[in-house]
Amino acid sequence: SNVSVSTLPVTGVNRNSAKSGGSIVAINSRITERGVCWSTSPDPDISNDRSRDGSGAGIFSSDIRRLKPNTVYYLRAYAVTENRVIYGSQHQFQTRNNGNGNGNGNGGDNGDEDEDDDGG
């Protein structure tokens, strides 16, 4: 049996969710379950949080939900065959923080506010 799993890039990352997916090539193997798995530790497996995105070979997309804000996650696609689990390469991403806006450009102007205490 020959199964190859590729993890698709992580896109659409916000505070609590993101999107990814995978691509499975299977020769003489039956894929009974597929999806992505993720964790705050490297090398996540299907004992961690995971999506279940059908079965069979081909390309699939995955919704990653219930994430914590401002947290680094590791994600891999997986494929379950009759006798083992095959994982794709690992991707790392970080969810956005709880603030408003897109998270760009904040924090650059701090430190100039507390210098007016010269009088006494």
N, C-alpha and C positions, 0 to 999 in steps of 0.2 A: 504494500500500500504506500502511496505517496501523496502527502498532503502538504501544501504550502499556504501559509497565512501571511497576509500583509495588513498592517494597520494603516488606516487612512489618517490624514492630518486632522488635528483637533481644530474645529472652527466654532464660531458663534459663542465664544466664552463670555459669560457674564457672571453675576454673583453666585447663582445657585445651579447653573446648568451649562451644558456645552453640547457639541455634536461631534461625532466621529463616525467610525465604521470600519469596514474591512473588506478584503478581497481574498477569496478562498479558491485555490485550484486543487481539485481532488481527483486522483487517478486510482480507480479500483478501491475507493473508500467511500463509505456513506457518512455524510455529515449529519448527525442527528440534532445538533444544536449549535448555534453560532451567536456571536455578539462581541461586546467589549467588556473588559473588567478593569476596575480602577481602585486605587488606594493612595493614601498619603505616604506609603512606603514603596520603594522600588520593587519591581518584579511582581506586580499584582497577579493573582490567579483567580480561578472561579470560586474560591472560598471567600473572596472579597466581594464588594459590591459589583454587580454586573448587569448588563442589559441582555435580554434574550430576543434575538432578532431573526427567528425562523430557523430554517435548516437548509441543507444543500450547499453546493458550491456557488460561486458567483460573488457579486459585489453587493454589500448591504450597508445601510446607514443606521446609526445608533443615536438615541437620545440619552445623554448622561444627566441624571437628575439628582436632587437632594445633596448638592454640594455645599460646602461651607465657603463663605466669602473669604477672599484674600488668603487662599490656601494653595499650596503646591500639590498637584496630583500627578500620579503616574498611571498610564493607561496602556493596555495591550488588547488587540483583537484576539479572539480565541475561536477554535473549532473543536467540537467534540465528535470523535469517531467512535466506532464500536468498542475500542479498547484503550483509547488514550485521548489526551487533550493536547492540541498543538496551539502555540501562541505566536503572534506576530511580534514585530519589533516594538519597543517601548517608546512612547511619547510622553513628554513632560509638559504640563501647562499649569498656569496659575489663575485662579478665579479672581474676579474683580473685587474691590473692597465695597463697603456698604455706602460710601459717599455718593452724592449725586454726580451727574456728568460722566465723562468717559475716563476719568482717572488720569488725564494728561495735564501737565502744567501746574499741578498743585504742589505746594511745599517749597516753592522757590523764593518766596518773599518773607520767610520767617527770619527773625533775628534782628530786625531793624526797629523794633517797636519799644524796646525797654531802655532807651538811652537818654531819657528826658529828665533824669532825676538829679541834675547838677545843683539846683538851688537848695538852700537849706536854711 
